[in-house]
Amino acid sequence: MGKNKLSTLSTLLLFFVLSMPAMGGVNRYMVFFKDKNGSAYTIEKPEEFLSAKALERRRNQNIDINANDLPVSEGYLTALELLHDVDVYFPTKWMNGVLVEMEESLVDDVASLSFVSDVAYVALGSKLINSDSNGGRKSQKKKVVELGAANDNESQAQNEFIGVGVMHDAGYLGDGILLAIFDSGYEFVDNSSYFTHLFNENRIKGTKDFVRGSSNVFQYDNHGSKVLSCISAYNAGEYSGTAPNVNLALCVTEDIGSEYMIEEYNWLFAAEYADSLGVDIINSSVGYSYFDDDNMDYSYEDMDGKTTVISRAATLAASKGMLVVSSAGNEGNTTWRYLNAPADADSVLSVGASTYDMKRSSFSSFGPTSDGRIKPDIASLGSSVKVVYRNEVTLANGTSFSAPMVAGLAAGFWQAFPELTNMDVIQYLKITASQANSPDTLLGFGIPNFSKAYNKANGNETDLDHKFVVFPNPVTNKRVIYFYTDTLTVDKATKLNFYDLKGSFLRTKTMNIKNTIDPVEIDVSFLRPGSYILTYDDGREMKKSKLVVL
């Protein structure tokens, strides 16, 4: 399947200009500009062109504003708009260009403009309507459902597979996290009882269809509906996604009617839109390696994280502080076999699919990347996943569903540790996964687990000798914790001090270590639900840990 090795952007663009279809008519093209001259903006005043939320994300992660943050020159866009029969649509500031629809006969004229560097053919025919009408449901008032524990019958097993039950019990359901989904359509989401809370609680913060140019995304296809359900569907006692309290931006980037390179650019446009909304996490259950036009196909050598349009776009999105979660692809049983872009990008969290016995699902694409990196990064359940469509729970297979479950896990984990960067989140999920000590190119670092990642980020497992491990953490309703200690002095009293998060001392407990095998049980029923700091002092050293009491 990918027959052509296209090594550089200039080669890629020139190839498509020279190989554009000869039948004439209106097609879709990317027009790239030489510079951003004439821009009214400067990087010294980013508040004039970046939203407050986008700036906040950058500040929180110490990310500098740079030239690709500057908007495309309005003068160049206006000049194109003034040309007869050239329709201008989505600009991209990150790659300094714009999507247009125009007659093939106009390509040379546009390419000859003094400010144009390249014109690239990206799709056959016209499709964009340049309309921002919604057409979907804005509000449908029903009884607001209060979210409870995640262990609902239909989704319990798959949630527990990655430790989401503990995550929910600790109160981490994705609150305060804005998550974007890029997919093919969200049919029936606006008329399903499993998604009512999204509308009643105003959790959908943006919708945009980049295939046709509208904001009505509740149509076209049900793939995005099922992907969304893995994260956000909820019906008390029956089903819960991994992060039902996240806020959402729903984008249509995949055209189910055809497969052209324009879909990579749709992904780019959506990523810039997500950035402008202040999105924290992008879930991408789409991927590309070959197209309807064979001249656009990629080769395995192109899966180096740097060549394909979508992988470069995903890398740019990650550089702005967004966590990009991408399905590895479902090519494991095909002649292609390997992962699809953008799962090859270095700064993307690539997710493969596994069975319940933690084996690679046969269809799950695998690595390595063409430059020898381990991919996928991690894996989650992708066989016999329970998803929601219309008002029914059904079974589905695919990395399309393992990825959003991980995206929801990441949302809850990031909610617990908001001070982390996007790359920190990826690292914690990887180094605490099931085969972190022996990663491979089938499941990467293995199956992630919330409790393990939480304890690692909390400092409970930073030392290989496990001097001070709190389990379970968060503490269950039994209000008992255990300390596994294998290096403390046996038969020596150790003081355990409890503090609130403001540092105020609450109480001291004394524990006697009898041996290095059996755990020590401490009754913490005196603590109210909340978060606390624990310190121990055995007379040699002091160590601390965070404790969550439910």
Helices and strands as residue ranges (DSSP letters): H 9-18, E 26-33, G 46-48, H 52-60, G 67-69, H 74-81, E 86-92, E 97-103, G 104-106, H 107-111, E 116-123, H 156-160, H 164-169, E 178-183, G 189-191, G 193-195, H 196-200, E 204-209, H 223-232, E 234-235, E 239-240, E 247-252, H 262-277, E 281-284, G 294-296, G 300-302, H 309-319, E 323-327, E 349-354, E 378-381, E 385-389, E 392-396, H 399-416, H 422-431, H 450-457, E 469-471, E 480-484, E 493-500, E 505-512, E 520-523, E 530-537, E 542-549
